[in-house]
Amino acid sequence: MSYKYINTEYLETVAGEDTELMKELIDMFRDQVREIHSEMVSLLAGNNFAALGLLAHKAKSSVAIMGMEDLASMLKSFELEAKEALYPEKYHSYIERFGHETTAAVAELDEMISRR
């Protein structure tokens, strides 16, 4: 099955045929991206750009594991820009994209699990 936001290759390599492990990994991802998104919004509201850059770095690793290469690339740019407080007018759109794409990715992951 082809998905728009995720590439399940790594996830399937790690979990193999163990559906319970795959569900656990997906649940961890779901919880982590919700927490990251909420924290990003809070950090942006407080103009805490250095912490926002560090959080973008953490987020990049999480989405990369789910094969979300385009989002990981955007987060790399976000990380570097935020650490230097460059182009803060872009940060809101970065955070919105992160929220949108991770929500869509979780839906795709849930669909994948339901097919197992």
N, CA, C and O of each residue as an XYZ file, in Angstrom:
464
protein
N       0.840     -1.185      0.000
C       0.000      0.000      0.000
C       0.885      1.249      0.000
O       1.905      1.309      0.686
N       0.476      2.216     -0.766
C       1.217      3.468     -0.861
C       0.519      4.538     -0.019
O      -0.705      4.670     -0.045
N       1.315      5.288      0.720
C       0.782      6.337      1.581
C       1.355      7.679      1.162
O       2.424      7.751      0.555
N       0.629      8.745      1.495
C       1.057     10.090      1.118
C       2.106     10.649      2.084
O       3.019     11.354      1.655
N       1.988     10.347      3.377
C       2.846     10.976      4.375
C       3.908     10.060      4.968
O       4.975     10.528      5.365
N       3.632      8.780      5.031
C       4.559      7.871      5.698
C       5.192      6.902      4.714
O       4.662      6.643      3.634
N       6.333      6.380      5.114
C       6.980      5.276      4.430
C       7.220      4.248      5.536
O       8.002      4.490      6.455
N       6.556      3.124      5.446
C       6.552      2.155      6.543
C       7.742      1.204      6.531
O       7.815      0.297      7.360
N       8.658      1.396      5.620
C       9.783      0.469      5.472
C      10.568      0.295      6.778
O      10.820     -0.832      7.204
N      10.948      1.393      7.404
C      11.733      1.292      8.637
C      10.905      0.652      9.749
O      11.381     -0.231     10.462
N       9.669      1.105      9.885
C       8.781      0.570     10.911
C       8.594     -0.935     10.753
O       8.617     -1.679     11.734
N       8.410     -1.372      9.522
C       8.239     -2.804      9.262
C       9.531     -3.573      9.500
O       9.493     -4.733      9.911
N      10.660     -2.950      9.251
C      11.946     -3.600      9.524
C      12.139     -3.795     11.023
O      12.592     -4.852     11.463
N      11.797     -2.783     11.800
C      11.969     -2.848     13.248
C      10.980     -3.829     13.881
O      11.364     -4.656     14.708
N       9.711     -3.733     13.490
C       8.669     -4.531     14.140
C       8.447     -5.890     13.487
O       7.935     -6.812     14.123
N       8.831     -6.014     12.221
C       8.595     -7.274     11.521
C       7.124     -7.616     11.498
O       6.290     -6.782     11.147
N       6.807     -8.830     11.866
C       5.415     -9.288     11.870
C       4.746     -9.064     13.226
O       3.593     -9.457     13.408
N       5.431     -8.454     14.167
C       4.911     -8.250     15.509
C       3.963     -7.043     15.528
O       4.396     -5.903     15.699
N       2.686     -7.308     15.353
C       1.683     -6.246     15.279
C       1.592     -5.467     16.592
O       1.386     -4.253     16.573
N       1.741     -6.139     17.714
C       1.675     -5.451     19.005
C       2.821     -4.450     19.161
O       2.617     -3.339     19.651
N       4.018     -4.843     18.746
C       5.153     -3.923     18.799
C       4.909     -2.735     17.880
O       5.200     -1.594     18.237
N       4.373     -3.009     16.696
C       4.094     -1.930     15.754
C       3.065     -0.964     16.356
O       3.207      0.251     16.222
N       2.038     -1.496     17.014
C       1.034     -0.641     17.658
C       1.683      0.220     18.744
O       1.375      1.405     18.869
N       2.575     -0.375     19.521
C       3.273      0.381     20.575
C       4.098      1.516     19.982
O       4.084      2.630     20.504
N       4.814      1.242     18.899
C       5.637      2.267     18.251
C       4.771      3.393     17.701
O       5.127      4.567     17.802
N       3.646      3.031     17.125
C       2.727      4.037     16.583
C       2.131      4.866     17.702
O       2.011      6.084     17.569
N       1.753      4.227     18.807
C       1.212      4.966     19.949
C       2.244      5.928     20.518
O       1.909      7.058     20.874
N       3.490      5.492     20.605
C       4.566      6.367     21.089
C       4.727      7.560     20.156
O       4.868      8.695     20.612
N       4.705      7.303     18.839
C       4.817      8.376     17.852
C       3.657      9.359     18.012
O       3.863     10.573     18.041
N       2.440      8.829     18.115
C       1.240      9.665     18.268
C       1.390     10.592     19.477
O       1.190     11.803     19.372
N       1.741     10.015     20.610
C       1.881     10.810     21.831
C       3.000     11.839     21.702
O       2.857     12.986     22.126
N       4.105     11.414     21.115
C       5.260     12.299     21.005
C       4.975     13.496     20.096
O       5.312     14.627     20.446
N       4.363     13.262     18.941
C       4.139     14.384     18.023
C       3.085     15.346     18.565
O       3.160     16.548     18.314
N       2.108     14.831     19.301
C       1.126     15.734     19.930
C       1.817     16.624     20.954
O       1.585     17.832     21.003
N       2.667     16.012     21.767
C       3.386     16.769     22.790
C       4.327     17.790     22.153
O       4.397     18.938     22.590
N       5.040     17.366     21.128
C       5.970     18.272     20.441
C       5.209     19.451     19.841
O       5.636     20.597     19.974
N       4.091     19.176     19.185
C       3.322     20.248     18.559
C       2.853     21.252     19.602
O       2.985     22.461     19.409
N       2.312     20.762     20.692
C       1.848     21.633     21.763
C       2.996     22.476     22.322
O       2.836     23.672     22.569
N       4.134     21.853     22.514
C       5.295     22.573     23.040
C       5.805     23.604     22.035
O       6.216     24.698     22.425
N       5.782     23.266     20.752
C       6.201     24.233     19.729
C       5.346     25.487     19.785
O       5.857     26.606     19.741
N       4.032     25.286     19.883
C       3.111     26.427     19.944
C       3.434     27.300     21.153
O       3.461     28.527     21.054
N       3.675     26.666     22.279
C       3.986     27.387     23.507
C       5.318     28.138     23.406
O       5.416     29.296     23.812
N       6.328     27.480     22.869
C       7.633     28.122     22.725
C       7.584     29.301     21.765
O       8.221     30.328     21.998
N       6.822     29.148     20.682
C       6.690     30.251     19.728
C       5.987     31.432     20.393
O       6.388     32.580     20.200
N       4.953     31.161     21.166
C       4.223     32.230     21.859
C       5.139     32.988     22.814
O       4.970     34.187     23.034
N       6.112     32.273     23.379
C       7.057     32.906     24.290
C       8.318     33.411     23.617
O       9.251     33.850     24.289
N       8.350     33.351     22.297
C       9.533     33.763     21.522
C      10.812     33.076     22.000
O      11.889     33.671     21.975
N      10.690     31.836     22.430
C      11.846     31.075     22.891
C      12.404     30.290     21.696
O      12.215     29.080     21.581
N      13.087     31.009     20.825
C      13.537     30.446     19.558
C      14.619     29.388     19.717
O      14.623     28.406     18.975
N      15.536     29.560     20.659
C      16.599     28.573     20.860
C      16.002     27.220     21.251
O      16.391     26.187     20.707
N      15.062     27.229     22.188
C      14.407     25.980     22.604
C      13.572     25.411     21.464
O      13.464     24.193     21.319
N      12.989     26.274     20.667
C      12.213     25.836     19.505
C      13.114     25.110     18.511
O      12.706     24.108     17.923
N      14.327     25.602     18.320
C      15.290     24.939     17.435
C      15.664     23.566     17.947
O      15.771     22.618     17.169
N      15.864     23.448     19.254
C      16.184     22.146     19.842
C      15.014     21.174     19.697
O      15.208     19.986     19.441
N      13.809     21.691     19.862
C      12.623     20.844     19.726
C      12.417     20.418     18.271
O      11.996     19.290     18.011
N      12.705     21.298     17.336
C      12.607     20.930     15.911
C      13.582     19.796     15.602
O      13.280     18.912     14.800
N      14.740     19.824     16.236
C      15.726     18.746     16.064
C      15.152     17.417     16.559
O      15.261     16.397     15.879
N      14.551     17.435     17.726
C      13.932     16.236     18.286
C      12.801     15.739     17.382
O      12.678     14.540     17.131
N      11.990     16.657     16.903
C      10.866     16.312     16.034
C      11.356     15.690     14.725
O      10.742     14.766     14.192
N      12.459     16.209     14.227
C      13.033     15.703     12.972
C      13.335     14.222     13.082
O      13.035     13.457     12.166
N      13.918     13.815     14.178
C      14.246     12.401     14.383
C      12.987     11.547     14.424
O      12.957     10.457     13.854
N      11.961     12.029     15.086
C      10.711     11.275     15.203
C      10.049     11.049     13.852
O       9.616      9.938     13.547
N       9.971     12.093     13.050
C       9.283     11.932     11.763
C      10.137     11.154     10.767
O       9.600     10.469      9.897
N      11.444     11.251     10.884
C      12.326     10.509      9.980
C      12.129      9.004     10.147
O      12.180      8.256      9.171
N      11.907      8.567     11.376
C      11.693      7.145     11.642
C      10.442      6.636     10.922
O      10.379      5.472     10.525
N       9.461      7.503     10.757
C       8.235      7.110     10.063
C       8.331      7.358      8.555
O       7.334      7.268      7.840
N       9.523      7.665      8.087
C       9.737      7.827      6.648
C       9.231      9.140      6.088
O       9.003      9.248      4.883
N       9.052     10.129      6.928
C       8.512     11.420      6.499
C       9.679     12.345      6.127
O       9.974     13.312      6.830
N      10.324     12.028      5.019
C      11.558     12.702      4.636
C      11.380     14.183      4.333
O      12.228     14.992      4.711
N      10.295     14.554      3.659
C      10.073     15.969      3.331
C       9.865     16.797      4.589
O      10.388     17.905      4.709
N       9.098     16.250      5.522
C       8.870     16.962      6.773
C      10.161     17.041      7.587
O      10.440     18.066      8.210
N      10.944     15.972      7.584
C      12.230     15.969      8.298
C      13.148     17.047      7.721
O      13.854     17.725      8.467
N      13.141     17.205      6.418
C      13.957     18.230      5.770
C      13.500     19.636      6.176
O      14.325     20.507      6.452
N      12.185     19.846      6.210
C      11.662     21.136      6.639
C      12.052     21.405      8.088
O      12.417     22.528      8.436
N      11.976     20.372      8.939
C      12.330     20.536     10.346
C      13.809     20.851     10.527
O      14.182     21.557     11.464
N      14.646     20.340      9.647
C      16.071     20.671      9.690
C      16.266     22.166      9.437
O      17.033     22.827     10.137
N      15.567     22.688      8.436
C      15.634     24.129      8.172
C      15.105     24.920      9.364
O      15.705     25.911      9.781
N      13.983     24.474      9.902
C      13.381     25.122     11.061
C      14.367     25.134     12.228
O      14.559     26.159     12.882
N      14.985     23.989     12.479
C      15.965     23.872     13.563
C      17.072     24.908     13.419
O      17.365     25.647     14.359
N      17.681     24.961     12.253
C      18.814     25.860     12.027
C      18.394     27.323     12.110
O      19.102     28.147     12.689
N      17.239     27.641     11.529
C      16.760     29.022     11.557
C      16.412     29.456     12.978
O      16.775     30.552     13.404
N      15.705     28.589     13.712
C      15.270     28.961     15.060
C      16.451     29.109     16.011
O      16.450     30.001     16.859
N      17.448     28.257     15.883
C      18.619     28.359     16.765
C      19.321     29.700     16.607
O      19.945     30.198     17.544
N      19.215     30.280     15.419
C      19.840     31.576     15.143
C      18.820     32.724     15.133
O      19.167     33.871     14.851
N      17.572     32.401     15.441
C      16.476     33.384     15.425
C      16.340     34.063     14.061
O      16.045     35.255     13.977
N      16.558     33.292     13.004
C      16.422     33.798     11.635
C      15.011     33.545     11.115
O      14.447     32.480     11.367
N      14.446     34.480     10.411
C      13.152     34.361      9.740
C      12.023     33.900     10.669
O      11.291     32.976     10.314
N      11.862     34.511     11.838
C      10.817     34.055     12.771
C       9.400     34.133     12.194
O       8.486     33.482     12.700
N       9.223     34.915     11.156
C       7.900     35.003     10.523
C       7.488     33.673      9.867
O       6.309     33.472      9.575
N       8.440     32.774      9.637
C       8.153     31.477      9.022
C       7.766     30.407     10.040
O       7.200     29.381      9.663
N       8.057     30.624     11.301
C       7.919     29.563     12.300
C       6.483     29.077     12.465
O       6.246     27.881     12.631
N       5.535     29.992     12.420
C       4.137     29.589     12.567
C       3.731     28.602     11.464
O       3.069     27.600     11.731
N       4.135     28.897     10.235
C       3.771     27.992      9.130
C       4.487     26.650      9.264
O       3.922     25.616      8.906
N       5.710     26.648      9.769
C       6.414     25.387     10.013
C       5.651     24.531     11.030
O       5.480     23.325     10.850
N       5.204     25.180     12.087
C       4.493     24.468     13.146
C       3.151     23.951     12.640
O       2.759     22.827     12.956
N       2.455     24.756     11.864
C       1.191     24.309     11.271
C       1.405     23.097     10.372
O       0.642     22.133     10.426
N       2.436     23.150      9.556
C       2.732     22.022      8.670
C       3.055     20.776      9.485
O       2.573     19.688      9.169
N       3.858     20.923     10.522
C       4.185     19.794     11.384
C       2.913     19.182     11.951
O       2.739     17.964     11.914
N       2.027     20.012     12.474
C       0.774     19.517     13.046
C      -0.089     18.813     12.020
O      -0.610     17.728     12.278
N      -0.241     19.420     10.867
C      -1.075     18.838      9.807
C      -0.515     17.492      9.332
O      -1.238     16.497      9.265
N       0.765     17.477      9.007
C       1.339     16.266      8.423
C       1.474     15.132      9.436
O       1.324     13.966      9.069
N       1.750     15.442     10.680
C       1.846     14.357     11.664
C       0.461     13.802     11.992
O       0.323     12.604     12.242
N      -0.558     14.650     11.995
C      -1.931     14.166     12.196
C      -2.328     13.234     11.053
O      -2.915     12.176     11.282
N      -2.008     13.630      9.833
C      -2.306     12.792      8.669
C      -1.503     11.494      8.716
O      -2.013     10.436      8.349
N      -0.260     11.570      9.162
C       0.591     10.381      9.262
C       0.026      9.392     10.282
O       0.012      8.185     10.039
N      -0.436      9.901     11.414
C      -1.030      9.029     12.429
C      -2.268      8.331     11.857
O      -2.484      7.147     12.115
N      -3.068      9.049     11.094
C      -4.246      8.438     10.461
C      -3.817      7.323      9.506
O      -4.433      6.257      9.477
N      -2.766      7.566      8.729
C      -2.262      6.528      7.820
C      -1.725      5.331      8.600
O      -1.947      4.185      8.209
N      -1.025      5.588      9.692
C      -0.487      4.506     10.518
C      -1.624      3.687     11.131
O      -1.549      2.459     11.181
N      -2.665      4.359     11.592
C      -3.819      3.653     12.148
C      -4.492      2.787     11.082
O      -4.913      1.662     11.354
N      -4.585      3.325      9.873
C      -5.161      2.548      8.766
C      -4.289      1.327      8.469
O      -4.805      0.230      8.256
N      -2.992      1.516      8.457
C      -2.062      0.407      8.195
C      -2.251     -0.698      9.232
O      -2.308     -1.879      8.887
N      -2.346     -0.311     10.493
C      -2.505     -1.291     11.579
C      -3.840     -2.023     11.444
O      -3.921     -3.228     11.683
N      -4.874     -1.296     11.064
C      -6.191     -1.917     10.955
C      -6.250     -2.965      9.834
O      -7.111     -3.845      9.836
N      -5.332     -2.857      8.891
C      -5.270     -3.813      7.776
C      -4.482     -5.070      8.120
O      -4.506     -6.043      7.368
N      -3.784     -5.055      9.253
C      -2.968     -6.227      9.639
C      -3.801     -7.309     10.234
O      -3.276     -8.357     10.611
